[in-house]
């Protein structure tokens, strides 16, 4: 997928005001409108301009796009960094005009349905007394917080316009209670923390979509955890009792004789708490000791003679 430089497409600087972006769009839309333009590839260019304007006209999308940095070049191979939009507070949706078919894969990868968390169905028309919009943000928490529950201080960045029409971000800090047993993708609702209402309307809510920070030893799937556990060849061949870490503490794990690398051992109910709780799957990984001494080398030579083992026998070689 190719990176799209929306500022280059619009012919404006990265610090352009919203009014400058609007004027640039009107000029280019007239120039490339398929019904009147004589330019080659007018329809394609008209779509590119419309997509660029869809991002740059919206302070929220523009602020998120800007954080990708100015070092990307148009046409450069691009994949969104993991959790690239974490910590941003949004009110709008992804495709605010048209539908997905009107935009490129690049746009969809950034501003599709997952942009900033789950979305309200629509903004709707506001009357004098109207409830405020719900806001959404993606936040990163530690896996351990899901096991024990916690109260954490979370700082969100809120895109907005300054008096000169430039997009800036302000920060706001919230104390958030993280419930025990929360899973990735679930939301924490903070009542009244969204946009203020109009007239006597109530404020909207803030929905925080939870993602886990990468963990050094566990992988997460739903409520289940996966742990790669290194074992020695003799532990795999003869069986053994070894220590294995879990978020609830170290446990004794029985390794069955004749275990191979990749074998999964299940620790029932030791995954993320819930009804029912998840499990932990321990994936055995046989680690071969290095032959760094003459005595170690001799041991390997003895094994070669005594075991007559061909690991490639099933391949017919």
C-alpha positions in Angstrom: 0.0 0.0 0.0 1.3 3.4 -1.0 1.5 6.4 1.4 -0.5 9.4 0.3 0.7 12.9 0.9 -2.5 14.8 1.3 -0.8 18.2 1.6 1.0 17.6 -1.6 -2.2 16.6 -3.4 -3.9 19.8 -2.1 -0.9 22.0 -2.9 -0.8 23.5 0.6 1.9 23.6 3.4 1.6 21.4 6.4 0.9 24.4 8.6 -1.9 25.7 6.3 -5.0 27.0 8.1 -8.4 25.4 7.6 -9.5 28.3 5.5 -6.5 27.9 3.2 -7.3 24.2 2.8 -10.9 25.0 2.0 -9.9 27.5 -0.7 -7.4 25.0 -2.2 -10.1 22.4 -2.4 -12.6 24.6 -4.1 -10.0 25.6 -6.7 -8.9 22.0 -7.4 -12.5 20.7 -7.4 -13.4 23.1 -10.2 -10.3 22.3 -12.1 -10.8 18.5 -12.0 -14.5 18.1 -11.9 -15.2 15.3 -14.5 -18.2 17.1 -15.9 -16.2 20.2 -17.0 -12.5 19.4 -16.9 -10.4 18.8 -20.0 -7.5 17.6 -17.9 -6.2 14.1 -18.4 -7.2 11.7 -15.6 -9.6 14.4 -14.3 -11.8 11.9 -12.6 -9.0 10.2 -10.7 -7.5 13.5 -9.6 -10.9 14.7 -8.5 -11.2 11.6 -6.3 -7.7 12.2 -4.9 -8.5 15.8 -4.1 -11.8 14.8 -2.4 -10.0 12.2 -0.3 -7.3 14.6 0.8 -9.9 17.2 1.7 -11.9 14.7 3.7 -8.9 14.3 6.0 -7.5 17.8 6.1 -10.8 19.6 6.6 -11.5 17.6 9.8 -9.3 18.7 12.7 -9.5 15.3 14.3 -8.5 13.3 11.2 -5.9 15.9 10.3 -4.3 15.8 13.8 -4.1 12.0 13.7 -2.7 12.1 10.1 -0.1 14.7 11.1 1.3 12.5 13.9 2.5 10.0 11.3 5.2 12.6 10.6 6.5 14.6 7.7 9.2 12.1 6.6 6.9 9.9 4.6 7.0 10.4 0.8 4.1 10.0 -1.6 4.2 6.5 -3.1 6.4 5.0 -0.3 5.4 1.6 0.9 3.3 2.1 4.0 1.6 0.1 6.8 0.0 1.9 9.8 2.1 1.6 13.0 0.4 -0.5 15.6 -2.1 1.5 17.7 -1.1 4.6 15.8 -4.3 6.4 16.9 -4.1 5.5 20.6 -4.6 8.4 23.0 -6.5 10.6 20.6 -10.0 11.7 21.5 -12.5 11.8 18.6 -16.1 12.7 18.1 -16.6 12.0 14.3 -16.7 8.8 12.4 -14.5 7.3 9.7 -16.3 7.7 6.4 -18.2 11.0 7.0 -19.1 11.4 3.4 -19.8 8.9 0.7 -18.8 5.3 1.3 -15.7 3.1 1.5 -15.6 2.6 -2.2 -15.0 6.3 -2.7 -11.6 6.2 -0.9 -8.3 4.5 -1.2 -7.0 1.5 0.8 -4.6 4.0 2.5 -7.5 6.1 3.7 -9.5 3.0 4.9 -6.4 1.6 6.8 -6.3 4.9 8.8 -9.9 6.1 9.0 -12.0 3.0 8.5 -14.4 1.6 11.1 -11.7 1.2 13.7 -10.7 4.8 13.7 -10.6 6.1 17.3 -12.7 3.3 18.6 -16.3 2.4 18.0 -18.5 5.1 16.6 -21.9 6.5 17.3 -24.4 5.9 14.5 -24.4 9.6 13.4 -24.2 13.1 14.6 -27.8 14.0 13.8 -29.4 17.5 13.8 -29.2 19.4 17.1 -32.1 21.2 18.5 -31.8 24.0 21.1 -31.8 21.4 23.9 -29.6 18.6 22.6 -27.5 16.0 24.2 -23.8 16.4 23.5 -21.9 14.1 21.2 -20.3 10.9 22.5 -16.5 10.9 22.2 -14.2 7.9 21.6 -10.6 7.1 22.2 -8.3 4.1 22.1 -6.2 3.6 25.3 -3.4 1.2 26.0 -3.2 -0.6 29.4 -1.0 -3.3 30.9 -2.2 -6.9 30.8 -1.8 -7.1 34.5 -4.5 -4.4 35.0 -7.0 -6.8 33.4 -6.1 -9.5 35.9 -6.3 -7.4 39.0 -8.3 -4.3 38.1 -6.7 -0.8 38.7 -7.2 2.9 38.7 -5.0 4.6 36.2 -4.3 8.2 35.1 -4.8 8.5 31.4 -3.9 11.5 29.3 -5.8 12.1 26.0 -5.0 14.5 23.2 -8.0 16.4 21.9 -7.6 18.0 18.4 -9.1 21.5 18.0 -8.7 24.8 16.1 -6.9 27.8 17.5 -8.1 31.3 16.8 -5.9 31.5 13.6 -7.5 28.3 12.2 -4.5 26.0 12.8 -5.1 22.5 14.1 -3.6 22.1 17.6 -4.1 19.5 20.3 -4.8 20.1 24.0 -4.4 17.4 26.7 -6.8 16.4 29.3 -6.1 13.9 32.1 -8.6 11.5 33.6 -8.6 9.0 36.5 -10.0 5.8 35.0 -11.1 2.7 36.9 -10.1 -0.4 34.9 -12.4 -3.3 35.7 -11.0 -6.7 36.5 -11.4 -9.1 33.6 -11.6 -6.5 30.8 -10.6 -7.8 27.4 -9.1 -6.2 24.3 -11.6 -4.3 22.3 -14.0 -3.8 25.2 -15.0 -0.3 26.1 -15.0 1.7 29.4 -17.9 4.3 29.5 -17.2 7.6 31.3 -20.6 9.2 31.6 -20.8 12.9 30.9 -17.2 13.1 29.7 -18.1 13.6 26.0 -19.0 16.9 24.3 -21.2 19.4 26.3 -24.9 19.5 25.5 -26.7 22.5 24.0 -29.1 24.4 26.2 -30.2 22.1 29.0 -29.0 19.0 27.1 -26.8 16.5 29.0 -23.2 16.1 28.1 -22.3 13.1 25.9 -20.3 10.2 27.1 -16.6 9.2 26.5 -16.0 5.6 25.4 -12.5 4.3 25.9 -11.6 1.3 23.7 -9.1 -0.9 25.5 -6.0 -2.4 23.9 -3.1 -4.1 25.8 0.4 -2.9 25.5 2.7 -5.5 24.0 3.8 -7.9 26.8 7.3 -9.3 27.0 6.3 -12.9 27.5 2.5 -13.4 26.9 0.4 -13.3 23.7 -3.3 -12.6 24.2 -6.3 -14.1 22.3 -9.6 -13.2 23.8 -9.3 -14.2 27.5 -6.6 -16.8 26.7 -2.9 -16.2 27.1 0.0 -18.0 25.3 3.4 -18.4 26.8 6.5 -19.8 25.0 8.4 -21.8 27.6 12.0 -22.8 26.9 12.9 -26.4 28.1 16.0 -28.5 27.8 16.2 -31.5 25.5 16.4 -33.9 28.5 13.3 -32.3 30.1 11.5 -32.9 26.8 12.7 -36.5 26.4 12.5 -37.7 30.0 9.7 -35.5 31.4 10.2 -33.1 34.3 8.6 -30.6 36.6 9.6 -27.0 35.8 8.6 -23.6 36.9 6.4 -21.5 34.7 5.4 -17.8 35.2 1.7 -16.8 35.2 0.2 -13.4 35.9 -1.1 -14.9 39.2 2.3 -16.2 40.2 4.8 -19.0 39.4 3.4 -22.5 39.0 4.9 -26.0 38.9 4.3 -27.5 35.4 4.6 -31.2 34.5 6.4 -31.8 31.2 5.2 -35.2 29.8 8.0 -37.5 28.6 8.6 -37.4 24.8 7.4 -33.8 24.4 8.3 -32.0 21.2 8.7 -28.3 20.4 5.3 -26.7 19.8 3.4 -29.0 22.2 0.7 -27.0 24.1 0.0 -27.6 27.8 -3.2 -26.0 29.2 -3.4 -24.3 32.5 -7.2 -24.2 32.9 -8.8 -21.0 34.3 -5.5 -19.1 34.7 -6.2 -16.7 31.9 -8.0 -13.3 32.1 -10.7 -13.5 34.8 -14.3 -13.8 33.6 -17.3 -16.1 33.6 -15.8 -18.4 32.5 -12.1 -17.3 32.9 -9.6 -17.8 30.1 -6.8 -20.4 30.0 -3.1 -20.2 29.7 -1.5 -22.3 26.9 2.1 -23.1 27.5 3.9 -23.7 24.2 7.0 -25.8 24.7 10.2 -24.6 23.0 13.2 -27.0 23.1 16.4 -25.1 23.5 19.6 -26.9 22.5 22.6 -26.2 24.8 25.7 -24.8 23.0 28.7 -27.0 22.5 31.3 -24.5 23.7 33.7 -26.8 25.5 35.4 -30.0 24.4 33.5 -32.0 27.0 30.2 -30.7 25.6 31.2 -31.6 22.1 32.1 -35.1 23.2 28.6 -35.5 24.8 27.0 -34.6 21.5 29.2 -37.1 19.6 28.1 -39.8 22.1 24.5 -38.9 21.5 25.0 -39.1 17.8 26.4 -42.6 18.1 24.0 -43.9 20.7 20.7 -42.5 19.5 21.0 -43.0 15.7 18.4 -40.3 15.3 17.5 -38.9 11.9 15.2 -35.8 12.4 14.5 -35.8 8.6 13.4 -39.4 8.3 9.8 -38.5 7.5 11.0 -36.5 4.6 12.5 -39.6 3.0 16.1 -38.3 3.2 
